[in-house]
């Protein structure tokens, strides 16, 4: 190839443009997934379309596409009203595109039309795949199998704090006609958009940390477009709901559309207000059951009481006769015992008198003998005392020597110069020791 055969970049791009226009002279239907979508202030929409490997999710192809404002203003509401889904990243679409090449901006696709039925079919396929996966995992009905408290009054709420449905739910609970008390705790989460599923899963994790404080979990949304329900057809969110240890009640706010989260929840209600009515009704039924039991207890108590009253009345009528019979019997026994006691007392008295006379005689005899013995003992002691008395000894020629009125029994008791007294039978002699 000679250098004289060269092209300027513009010439090359113009030739490419010409060839593309010849090859793609009319729009083509292209299947792709939206990976990015941006709208500018003028109403133009800029897409990035991709194709991924179905098994590995590897990116196989990527291209830019544009939908000008005059077309986009018609296609967007048409698609959303047909599918109930927003045009957003992550969904698969079938687009009628003209293939264009601009010498300055390069290759691109210009979107002319969209087929909603393709997206609906893909969404239905994905939804069915998630449902089948949950069934294959054996978890589809796990939350339904949990026992719901007969009085679910401690409620963990997953909702946006600004959602009208949340306000309706709280208002309905507070104004319940039974004046039942409900403890509620809001765990704020995002309820629509790409972050909704992850936000709700995070909210469930927070509730799990305090599960012993609650009877039930309520997921309420209320209102909004059907297109915003896609987050509730998420496998991870649905799986977390099936595994949760507390019963989950949903009130997402759409009567016609049942999300996968609705399907796996313990109980599905149509609206947040319906959830509140369900909880109030549950507590009311439990209260009615308590009142019924109470009435049954009162009825049985009255029946038993009346039976006892009848029995007492019957006994009271028989009581005088029974008392008289009992008194007569006791009097007869008492009379018999009294006679027997008198007889026994007289017999015992005679026995005791005989014994007493015997003891009296023995005491008299013993006393005389004892007195005689003691009298002789006294006489003998008197004789001994008389024989040993100082007067007797003095009469026999003995004398007593005293010092200061005390008898001297040893010479060591006196010293020279002491005055002593010697007592004789007929008088006393005063002496001084030399």
Secondary structure, DSSP 8 states (H G I E B T S, - for coil): --GGG---HHHHHHHHHHHHHHH--S-EEEEEEEEEEEE-TTS-EEEEEEEE-TTT--EEEEEEEEE-HHHHHHHHHHHHHHHSS-S-TT-EEEEEEEEEEETTTEEEEEEEEE-HHHHHHHHHHHHHHHHHHHHHTT-TTTTTTS---TT--EEEEEE-TT-HHHHHHHHHHHT-TT----EEEEEE---SSTTHHHHHHHHHHHHHTTGGG-SEEEEE--SS-GGGGGGGG-HHHHHHHHH-SSEEEEE-S-SS---HHHHHSSEE-SSHHHHHHHHHHHHHHHHHHHHHHHHHHHHHHHHHHHHHHHHHHHHHHHHHHHHHHHHHHHHHHHHHHHHHHHHHHHHHHHHHHHHHHHHHHHHHHHHHHHHHHHHHHHHHHHHHHHHHSHHHHHHTT--EEEETTEE--SGGG--TT-EEEEE-SS-EEEEE--
